[in-house]
Amino acid sequence: MTKLEQQKEWENRINQYRASSQSVKEWCAANDINPGRLWYWLRKFKANNDVSLIQPDQWLPVEVREYASMHNALLIRVGEACIQVKTGFDPALLTQVVRTLLTLC
């Protein structure tokens, strides 16, 4: 099994675990999974800010509009949130903000 296949398998397991409303111990016993492995993968995804739970080829809808009052700026909407990006923005900060909004919205 490749790393990507293993990661996808654990993504599915974690989604099933979270949907079950069971404790780690209960879910692992019912699914014949070592609780230590589940905890490992939960920490691993958490350390990646749940980026692994978002498919790398997933696209988000983008709507481009012209605004007379927004020269040299980009308006990004993620769910109900709206971000105005101007020239000279910090790409790393924008990435963190969008990732956080994706998990919340």
N, C-alpha and C positions, 0 to 999 in steps of 0.2 A: 504494500500500500504506500503510495506517495505521501509526502508531507501535506500536500493540498487535499488529498482524499481524506487523510486522517483528520485534518482540521475541519473539513466539511462534516465529517461524521460526528465529531465532537460538538460542532455548532448545532447539529440536529439534536443530539442528546441533551445539550444544555437547554435548548428551546423546549424540549419535552419535559425536562425536569422543572423548569420555571412554570410551565403551564399546568403542571400536576398539583401544585400547592402542597406537595409532600415535603417532609424534611429530607435532607441529604441521605440520612441513614435509611429512611423508609423507601425512598425512590431507588437507591442503589440496591437494596435487598430485593425489591420487586423486579429490577432489571438486570440482576446478576452483574453489577458493576462494582469495582473496588471504590469505596468512598474517597480514598486518597487520590485516585485518578480524577474523579469528578472535581475535587477541590483544586487539584493542579490546573485543570483546564479552566475552571472558573477564575482562578487567579491570573492565568495567562491572558485570557480575554480582557479581564479587568485592567491588567497592566498595559494592554494595547488600547485602552479607552474604548473598548468594544468596537474598534475599527475592524477587527476580524469578522464581526457579525454583519458587516456591510460588505456586500459582494464588490470586488474590485471593478467589475464591469457594469456596475449599477449606475444609471444615469438619472439625473434629476432634471425636471422640466425647468426650462429657462425662458423667461419672457422678456424681450428687449423692447423698451419704450423710450421715446425721446421726451426729455423734460427740459423745458426752457430754463428753469432755475437751477439745474444741476449740471453745470459745465465741468468737464473732467471728473465726473463721478459715476459710479456704478451702484445701482440699488439692487440688493439681493434679498429675496424673500425665502425664508425657510419656515414652513408652517405659518404661524401667525407672526413670527418675528421678521423684522425688516432691518437690513444692515446697509448703511451707505459707505461705500469704499471710495476713497479719494486717492489721487496721485500720491505716491510715496508711502502707501500702506505697508504694514508688516505682514508678509505672506504667511509666516508661521502662526502669528496671532489669529489671522483670519481663518486658517485651517482649523485651529483649536476651537474657535467660536462656532464654526459651522458644524463640526463634529459633535460638540456639546448640544447644539440646537437639534440636530438630527435624532439624538437620543431622547430629547425632551418633547419634541413636537410630533 
